[in-house]
Amino acid sequence: MKRPAMVRAPLGIVNGVELTFSAMFIALMIWSLANYLYVSFGHLHMHTPEEKVWQAKFRSVSLRLGYIGNTCWAFLFFPVTRTSSILPLVGLTSESSIKYHIWLGHLSMVLFAAHSIGFIIYWWAMTDQMYLMLQWSSTYLPNIAGVIAFVVSLGIWATSFDRIRRNFFEVFFYAHHLYILYVFFYILHVGVAYFCMILPGIFLFLIDRYLRFLQSRRRVRLFSTRLLPNGTVELTFSKNPGLSYNPTSILYVHVPSICKLQWHPFTIISNSNLELDKLSVAIKSEGSWTQKLYKQLSSSLDHLQISTEGPYEPSSSHFLSRDSLVMICGGSGITPFISIIREIIFRSTQPNSEVPKILLVVAFKNTADLTMLDLLLPIYENSLDISKVQLQIEAYITRENDQQPIEKAHKLIQTKMFKPNPSDSPISSALGKNSWLWLGAIISSSFLMFLLFLGIVTRYHIYPVERRGQNYHYSLKTLWDIFLVMACVFIGTSVIFLLQKRENHVEEKKIQNVEMPTPTSFPASWLCATERELESLPHQSLVQCTKVHYGARPDLKRILFDCKEPDVGVLVCGPKSMRHEVAKICASALAENLHFDSISFSW
């Protein structure tokens, strides 16, 4: 995103490309509705002599609004398909495209609400045929299935608004799982023809969901944890050395002892080039789930059962090609930038490589939050050469006016090792090294299998019934389609996943258990510059490039306009107000050299 085109609620930060495609999509909706109405008004569907023309047209408008909502559904599932083969083609990830799912979800619900309310008015106030709303016809679409789908969708919609999602996340989380019922009754209502219109998105989503389920059955090995006094915890897992990922990748974490159902996404702060056999995430204890995790890890625990999904990575790290990078964050928003800094450190050690100059501007509430800067360097790598990295850190403590002693906070940092469990395994890719090749094999084989079985069922089961002049049950046709889609996805995905699981198992046997270091062998915090040994030279270098400001907030406009390099990448991760302020600055006419990019945890 070079320059934001619009920074305004409720859409948030929108660039020119997004604005253009949104306008094109709205134009498609308007054109489709106009075309549907033009054709239907010329040939009114199911119009009887007793019915007035305006009533038939009212019914036609209500019906066609449902058609337009179905068009929204054709795109609804693509943004939430985490292992999507389509999103990377346009430089997107499932996390960055969640907002498109939200937009499409709200638009489709408005259209379906208008569709449903229109028919209720038509049956109740115009024709006195409310009994049709509860009808399950054997030869036409079942209205009662649509009613059930609409009622379920209202529950999902009501809990998906921003205020509910933020303050009552568990309500939003569990209500959203009603999508299974919603999709099932929705497909029964619209029938086979309109199911085929939305099939590509649902087909890819089903493959993704089943792959995630298979990967999440494995318990991963938690190697160590680092507890910071501000409530942040760093989890370090063992990983397959062949697993690589880009900076700002996401890992989903599940801890059954806290909640059997909940999965939470966290930014990976490690670098697959620097840490070949380890993967780390940073978690700030801000909600009930994370607070319970911090409490468990603070206890005398020697093993913790954890499952993971991912990692899910961006398709590229284009911002690393800039002349300089300005990374602006607040609190836990620093975590994606840790992975970027580690990637730059790695690239700086490679021959004939150029790395951008880095300015990290971070706003913390308290002095204890400064301990998060300890995560900038890997805990197990003490001999890194960071002399070629031009790094400047400006840290702002907003709620304390006077300098506080930070040595006391660093003494509270705890590092714990965990006993290896034979049933735990390193984190590895669900589909191995050639994941895109195997994903393509799953999609193509599953879909070809679906077409083959659908042809067989139609030719040898449905057609003989209709050839005798009988009507095959309308809903049974739809159920056959649903069953065949799910069965083919199950077969195709399971076979290839099991083949890859065997390969991963062979590689895991090659990973030897190395002697684990004790907590006392880890380097002390780099922010405390006393009693340093030669091996902590990278930490001393970071101390020298860090400046802490107390009782102040960063003057973002001054900081950004002071960047005179011709190609400056501006990355921001933090509260909505911070992201919007930075976006507005980058959108101004004076910011020709600033290229904006936002990383959001709040969608």
C-alpha positions in Angstrom: 0.0 0.0 0.0 1.8 3.1 -1.2 -0.7 5.8 0.0 -4.1 5.5 1.7 -6.9 6.8 -0.4 -9.4 7.1 2.5 -9.1 6.9 6.3 -12.6 6.9 7.7 -14.9 4.7 9.8 -16.4 2.2 9.4 -14.1 1.0 6.5 -10.9 2.1 8.2 -7.8 2.5 6.1 -8.5 1.9 2.4 -6.0 2.3 -0.4 -6.7 3.2 -4.0 -6.8 -0.4 -5.3 -9.3 -1.4 -2.6 -11.4 1.6 -3.3 -11.4 0.9 -7.0 -12.3 -2.8 -6.6 -15.0 -1.9 -4.0 -16.6 0.5 -6.5 -16.4 -2.1 -9.2 -18.1 -4.7 -6.9 -20.9 -2.3 -6.0 -21.4 -1.5 -9.7 -21.6 -5.3 -10.3 -24.3 -5.6 -7.6 -26.3 -2.7 -9.0 -26.0 -3.9 -12.6 -27.0 -7.5 -11.6 -30.0 -6.3 -9.6 -31.1 -4.0 -12.5 -30.7 -6.8 -15.0 -32.6 -9.3 -12.8 -35.5 -6.8 -12.4 -35.6 -5.8 -16.0 -36.0 -9.4 -17.1 -38.4 -10.4 -14.3 -40.7 -7.4 -14.7 -41.1 -8.4 -18.3 -42.0 -12.0 -17.4 -43.3 -12.0 -13.8 -42.6 -15.3 -12.1 -45.5 -17.2 -10.6 -47.9 -14.4 -11.3 -51.6 -15.4 -10.9 -54.6 -13.5 -12.3 -55.8 -12.9 -8.7 -52.6 -11.1 -7.8 -52.0 -7.5 -8.6 -49.1 -6.5 -10.8 -47.4 -4.3 -8.2 -47.6 -7.2 -5.6 -45.9 -9.5 -8.1 -43.3 -6.9 -8.7 -42.7 -6.5 -5.0 -42.2 -10.2 -4.7 -39.8 -10.1 -7.6 -37.7 -7.4 -6.0 -37.6 -9.4 -2.7 -36.5 -12.5 -4.6 -33.8 -10.7 -6.6 -32.3 -9.2 -3.5 -31.7 -12.7 -2.4 -29.9 -13.5 -5.7 -27.6 -10.5 -5.2 -26.9 -11.7 -1.6 -25.9 -15.0 -3.1 -23.4 -13.2 -5.3 -21.8 -11.8 -2.2 -21.5 -15.3 -0.8 -19.6 -16.3 -3.9 -16.7 -14.3 -2.5 -17.4 -14.5 1.2 -15.2 -17.5 2.0 -12.1 -16.7 0.0 -10.7 -14.1 2.6 -11.0 -16.6 5.5 -9.3 -19.5 3.8 -5.9 -19.5 5.6 -4.2 -21.9 3.2 -5.6 -20.2 0.2 -3.9 -20.7 -3.1 -5.6 -17.5 -4.5 -4.8 -14.8 -1.9 -1.0 -15.0 -2.3 -1.4 -14.3 -6.0 -2.6 -10.8 -5.2 -0.2 -10.3 -2.3 -2.8 -11.0 0.5 -3.0 -13.2 3.6 -6.1 -14.4 5.4 -5.3 -12.0 8.3 -4.9 -9.0 6.1 -8.0 -9.8 4.1 -10.3 -10.4 7.1 -11.8 -6.9 6.5 -13.1 -8.0 3.1 -14.9 -10.9 4.8 -16.4 -8.4 7.2 -17.5 -6.1 4.4 -19.0 -8.9 2.4 -20.7 -10.4 5.5 -22.4 -7.1 6.4 -23.5 -6.5 2.8 -24.9 -10.0 2.3 -26.8 -9.8 5.6 -28.4 -6.5 4.6 -29.5 -8.0 1.3 -30.7 -11.2 3.0 -32.6 -9.2 5.6 -34.3 -7.2 2.9 -35.1 -10.4 1.0 -36.6 -12.1 4.1 -38.5 -9.1 5.4 -39.8 -8.5 1.9 -41.3 -12.0 1.7 -42.7 -11.8 5.2 -44.5 -8.6 4.1 -45.7 -10.2 0.9 -47.0 -13.4 2.6 -48.5 -11.7 5.6 -49.8 -8.2 4.6 -50.4 -8.7 0.8 -51.5 -12.3 0.1 -52.4 -13.8 3.5 -50.2 -16.8 2.8 -48.0 -17.0 5.9 -48.3 -20.8 5.8 -45.9 -20.8 2.8 -43.1 -19.6 5.1 -43.2 -22.9 6.9 -43.5 -25.0 3.8 -40.9 -27.7 2.8 -41.8 -28.5 -0.8 -40.6 -31.6 -2.5 -40.6 -30.0 -5.9 -39.4 -26.4 -5.2 -37.1 -24.7 -2.8 -38.0 -25.2 0.9 -39.0 -21.9 2.5 -38.6 -23.2 6.1 -34.9 -23.9 5.4 -34.5 -20.3 4.5 -36.2 -19.2 7.6 -33.9 -21.3 9.8 -30.9 -20.0 8.0 -32.0 -16.4 8.4 -32.7 -16.8 12.1 -29.2 -18.4 12.7 -27.6 -15.7 10.6 -29.1 -13.0 12.8 -27.4 -14.5 15.8 -24.1 -14.5 14.0 -24.6 -11.0 12.6 -25.6 -9.5 16.0 -22.5 -10.7 17.7 -20.1 -9.8 14.9 -20.2 -6.0 15.4 -17.0 -4.3 16.6 -18.2 -3.5 20.1 -19.5 -7.0 20.8 -16.4 -8.6 19.3 -14.0 -6.6 21.5 -15.9 -6.7 24.8 -17.4 -10.2 24.5 -15.0 -12.1 22.4 -16.2 -15.5 23.5 -19.8 -14.7 22.6 -18.6 -13.7 19.1 -16.3 -16.7 18.8 -18.9 -19.3 19.7 -21.7 -17.6 17.8 -19.6 -17.6 14.7 -19.4 -21.4 14.8 -23.1 -21.4 14.0 -22.0 -20.8 10.4 -22.1 -24.6 10.0 -25.9 -24.6 10.5 -26.2 -21.4 8.5 -24.4 -22.7 5.5 -26.2 -26.1 5.6 -29.8 -24.6 5.7 -28.8 -21.9 3.3 -27.7 -24.4 0.7 -30.9 -26.4 1.2 -32.9 -23.3 0.7 -31.3 -22.0 -2.5 -30.8 -25.4 -4.2 -28.2 -27.0 -6.4 -28.0 -24.2 -9.1 -27.2 -21.4 -6.7 -25.0 -23.7 -4.6 -22.9 -24.1 -7.7 -22.4 -20.3 -7.9 -20.8 -20.2 -4.5 -19.1 -23.7 -4.6 -15.5 -22.5 -5.4 -15.2 -20.5 -2.2 -16.9 -23.1 0.0 -14.9 -25.9 -1.6 -11.5 -24.2 -0.9 -12.7 -23.3 2.6 -13.6 -26.9 3.4 -10.2 -28.2 2.2 -8.5 -25.5 4.4 -10.7 -26.2 7.4 -10.1 -30.0 7.2 -6.3 -29.5 6.7 -6.3 -27.3 9.8 -8.2 -29.9 11.7 -5.7 -32.6 10.8 -2.7 -30.4 11.6 -4.2 -29.4 15.0 -4.5 -33.0 16.2 -0.7 -33.0 16.8 0.8 -31.9 20.1 3.9 -29.7 19.6 6.9 -29.6 21.8 7.2 -26.5 23.9 10.9 -26.0 24.4 11.0 -23.0 26.8 9.2 -19.9 27.9 10.3 -16.4 28.9 8.1 -14.5 31.3 8.3 -10.7 31.3 7.1 -8.6 34.3 4.7 -6.7 32.1 2.6 -9.8 31.5 4.2 -10.8 28.2 5.3 -14.4 27.6 7.5 -15.7 24.9 6.8 -19.3 23.9 9.6 -21.1 22.1 8.7 -24.3 20.3 10.8 -27.0 18.6 10.4 -26.9 14.8 11.4 -28.9 11.8 14.6 -27.3 10.3 13.0 -27.6 6.9 10.1 -25.3 7.8 10.7 -21.7 6.7 8.4 -18.7 6.9 8.5 -14.9 6.1 8.5 -12.1 8.7 5.2 -11.1 10.3 3.9 -14.7 9.9 1.0 -15.9 12.2 0.8 -19.0 14.3 -2.5 -20.2 15.9 -2.1 -21.6 19.4 -4.5 -23.9 21.3 -4.0 -24.8 25.0 -6.6 -27.5 25.9 -6.1 -27.0 29.7 -7.4 -23.4 29.3 -10.1 -24.0 26.7 -11.0 -27.0 24.6 -12.3 -25.0 21.7 -10.5 -21.6 21.4 -7.6 -20.9 19.0 -5.8 -17.6 19.1 -3.5 -16.1 16.5 -0.1 -14.7 17.5 2.7 -13.1 15.6 5.9 -15.2 15.2 8.9 -13.2 16.4 11.6 -15.7 15.5 13.4 -16.0 12.1 13.6 -19.3 10.3 17.1 -18.4 9.0 18.6 -17.4 12.4 16.8 -20.1 14.4 16.7 -23.2 12.3 15.1 -25.6 14.8 13.1 -23.2 17.0 10.0 -21.0 16.5 8.9 -18.3 19.0 5.7 -16.3 19.5 5.1 -13.4 21.9 1.8 -13.2 23.8 0.7 -10.2 25.9 -1.7 -11.1 28.7 -4.6 -8.7 28.0 -7.6 -11.0 27.9 -8.9 -13.8 30.1 -7.4 -16.6 27.9 -3.9 -15.0 27.8 -4.0 -14.2 31.6 -4.8 -17.8 32.3 -1.9 -18.9 30.1 0.5 -16.5 31.9 -0.7 -17.8 35.3 -0.1 -21.4 34.2 3.4 -20.7 32.9 4.2 -18.8 36.1 3.5 -21.9 38.2 5.8 -24.9 38.7 4.9 -26.5 35.4 7.3 -28.9 33.7 5.1 -29.7 30.7 2.2 -28.1 28.9 0.1 -29.6 26.1 -0.2 -27.2 23.1 -1.4 -27.6 19.6 -0.7 -25.2 16.8 -1.9 -24.3 13.3 0.3 -22.7 10.7 2.5 -20.8 10.3 0.6 -18.6 7.9 3.0 -16.3 6.1 2.7 -13.2 3.8 3.5 -13.9 0.2 6.4 -11.4 0.2 8.4 -9.0 2.4 8.4 -6.1 -0.1 9.1 -3.5 2.5 12.6 -5.0 3.0 13.7 -3.5 -0.3 13.1 0.1 0.9 16.0 2.6 1.6 14.8 2.9 5.1 12.0 1.6 7.4 10.1 3.5 10.0 8.2 1.1 12.3 5.7 2.7 14.6 4.0 0.6 17.2 2.2 0.7 20.6 2.6 -2.0 23.3 2.3 -5.5 22.0 2.2 -4.1 18.4 6.0 -4.4 18.5 5.8 -8.2 17.9 5.6 -8.2 14.1 8.5 -5.8 13.9 10.7 -8.1 16.0 10.5 -10.7 13.2 11.4 -8.0 10.6 14.4 -6.8 12.6 15.6 -10.4 13.0 15.3 -10.9 9.2 17.3 -7.7 8.6 20.0 -8.9 11.0 20.2 -12.2 9.1 20.4 -10.4 5.7 23.1 -8.1 6.9 25.3 -11.1 7.5 25.0 -12.3 3.9 27.7 -11.3 1.4 26.8 -8.5 -1.0 23.5 -7.7 0.7 22.0 -4.3 1.4 19.6 -3.8 4.2 17.4 -0.8 5.0 18.1 1.7 7.8 15.7 1.1 10.7 13.9 3.6 13.0 11.7 1.8 15.6 9.3 4.2 17.4 7.5 2.4 20.2 5.0 3.7 22.8 4.8 1.9 26.1 2.6 2.6 29.1 5.1 1.7 31.9 8.8 1.1 32.4 8.1 -2.6 32.8 7.0 -2.7 29.2 10.6 -1.8 28.2 11.5 -5.4 28.9 9.7 -6.3 25.6 12.8 -4.9 23.8 14.7 -7.9 25.2 12.8 -9.9 22.6 14.5 -8.1 19.7 17.4 -10.6 19.7 17.1 -14.4 19.9 17.7 -15.7 23.3 19.8 -18.7 22.0 22.0 -16.7 19.7 24.7 -14.7 21.6 27.2 -14.3 18.8 25.2 -12.4 16.2 27.0 -9.7 14.2 24.7 -6.7 14.1 27.4 -4.2 13.2 26.0 -3.7 9.7 22.5 -3.0 10.9 21.6 0.7 11.2 19.1 0.6 14.0 17.7 3.5 16.1 15.1 2.9 18.8 12.9 5.7 20.2 10.9 4.4 23.2 8.2 6.5 24.8 6.8 5.9 28.3 3.5 7.6 28.3 2.2 7.1 31.9 5.4 7.9 33.8 7.0 11.3 33.9 10.3 10.4 35.7 12.9 7.9 34.8 12.4 4.7 36.8 15.0 2.1 37.7 14.6 -0.7 35.2 17.1 -3.1 36.8 14.3 -4.2 39.2 12.0 -5.1 36.3 14.7 -7.2 34.6 15.4 -9.2 37.7 11.8 -10.4 37.5 12.3 -11.9 34.0 11.9 -15.7 34.2 13.2 -18.2 31.7 11.9 -21.8 32.1 12.7 -25.0 30.2 10.2 -27.8 29.7 10.8 -31.5 29.7 10.5 -33.2 26.3 7.6 -35.5 25.9 7.8 -38.4 23.5 4.3 -37.7 22.2 5.2 -34.1 21.3 6.6 -33.3 17.9 8.3 -30.3 16.3 6.2 -27.8 14.4 6.1 -28.7 10.7 4.2 -27.7 7.6 0.9 -29.6 7.2 1.8 -30.5 3.6 5.6 -30.6 3.8 8.2 -28.8 1.8 6.3 -28.6 -1.5 3.1 -27.5 0.2 1.7 -25.5 -2.8 2.2 -28.5 -5.1 0.4 -30.8 -2.7 -2.4 -28.3 -2.1 -2.9 -28.1 -5.9 -3.1 -31.9 -6.0 -5.7 -31.9 -3.2 -7.9 -29.3 -4.9 -7.7 -30.8 -8.4 -8.1 -34.4 -7.3 -11.0 -33.6 -4.9 -12.9 -31.6 -7.5 -12.4 -34.1 -10.3 -13.6 -36.8 -7.9 -16.7 -34.7 -7.1 -17.5 -34.2 -10.7 -17.1 -37.9 -11.4 -19.3 -39.1 -8.5 -21.9 -36.4 -9.2 -22.1 -37.7 -12.8 -22.5 -41.3 -11.6 -25.2 -40.4 -9.1 -27.1 -38.3 -11.6 -26.9 -40.8 -14.4 -27.7 -44.0 -12.4 -29.8 -42.8 -9.5 -31.6 -39.4 -10.2 -32.1 -39.7 -14.0 -34.0 -43.1 -13.9 -36.5 -41.6 -11.4 -37.1 -38.4 -13.6 -37.2 -40.5 -16.8 -40.3 -42.3 -15.4 -42.0 -38.9 -15.2 -41.6 -38.6 -11.4 -40.1 -35.7 -9.5 -36.9 -36.4 -7.6 -37.1 -34.7 -4.2 -35.7 -31.2 -4.6 -33.9 -31.2 -1.2 -32.4 -34.7 -1.8 -30.6 -33.4 -4.9 -29.1 -30.7 -2.8 -28.1 -33.2 0.0 -26.4 -35.4 -2.6 -24.3 -32.4 -3.7 -23.4 -31.5 -0.1 -22.5 -35.1 0.7 -20.4 -35.6 -2.4 -18.5 -32.3 -1.8 -17.7 -33.2 1.8 -16.8 -36.9 1.0 -14.4 -35.9 -1.9 -12.7 -33.3 0.2 -12.3 -35.8 3.0 -10.8 -38.5 0.8 -8.5 -36.3 -1.3 -7.2 -34.3 1.7 -6.8 -37.3 4.0 -4.7 -39.4 1.5 -2.2 -36.6 0.7 -2.0 -35.5 4.3 -1.2 -39.0 5.5 1.5 -39.3 2.8 3.1 -36.1 4.0 2.7 -37.1 7.6 4.8 -40.2 6.9 7.5 -38.0 5.3 7.5 -35.6 8.3 7.7 -38.5 10.7 10.9 -39.7 9.0 12.4 -36.2 9.2 11.4 -35.9 12.9 13.4 -39.0 13.7 16.5 -37.3 12.4 16.1 -34.4 14.8 18.3 -35.2 17.8 17.5 -34.0 21.3 20.4 -31.6 22.1 21.4 -30.8 25.6 19.2 -28.0 26.9 20.8 -24.9 28.4 20.0 -23.9 31.9 18.3 -20.6 32.6 21.5 -19.2 34.1 23.3 -19.6 30.8 21.0 -17.2 29.0 22.2 -13.6 28.5 20.9 -11.0 30.9 18.7 -8.2 29.7 20.4 -5.9 27.2 18.8 -2.9 28.7 20.9 -3.2 31.9 24.3 -2.4 30.6 26.4 -3.4 33.6 28.5 -6.5 34.1 28.5 -7.4 30.4 30.7 -10.1 29.0 32.2 -10.1 25.5 29.5 -12.5 24.3 26.7 -9.9 25.0 28.2 -7.4 22.5 25.0 -7.4 20.4 23.0 -6.4 23.5 25.4 -3.6 24.3 25.0 -2.3 20.7 21.2 -2.2 21.2 21.6 -0.3 24.4 23.6 2.4 22.7 21.0 2.9 19.9 18.1 3.1 22.3 16.7 6.4 23.7 13.9 6.4 26.2 11.5 9.4 26.6 9.4 9.7 29.7 6.0 11.4 30.0 5.7 12.0 26.3 4.1 10.7 23.2 5.8 10.4 19.8 5.3 13.4 17.5 4.5 11.2 14.5 4.2 14.0 12.0 7.6 15.4 12.9 9.2 11.9 12.9 7.9 11.0 9.5 8.5 14.3 7.8 12.1 14.2 9.0 12.6 11.1 6.9 14.3 12.5 3.8 15.3 9.2 2.0 13.6 8.8 -1.4 12.0 5.5 -0.6 10.8 5.1 3.0 8.6 2.2 4.2 6.3 3.2 7.0 4.9 0.2 9.0 2.4 0.7 11.8 0.9 -1.7 14.3 -1.0 -0.6 17.3 -4.3 1.0 18.4 -6.7 2.2 15.7 -6.1 5.8 16.5 -2.4 5.4 16.0 -2.9 3.5 12.7 -5.3 6.2 11.4 -3.0 9.0 12.4 0.0 7.5 10.6 -2.2 6.8 7.5 -3.4 10.4 7.3 0.2 11.6 7.5 1.3 9.3 4.7 -1.7 10.3 2.6 -0.7 14.0 2.6 0.8 15.7 -0.4 4.0 16.3 1.5 4.7 12.6 2.0 5.6 11.6 -1.6 8.5 9.4 -0.3 6.5 7.5 2.4 5.0 4.1 1.5 2.4 3.1 4.1 1.6 -0.4 5.4 -0.6 -1.3 8.3 -0.5 -4.5 10.5 -3.7 -4.9 12.5 -4.7 -7.4 15.2 -8.2 -6.0 15.5 -9.4 -6.5 11.9 
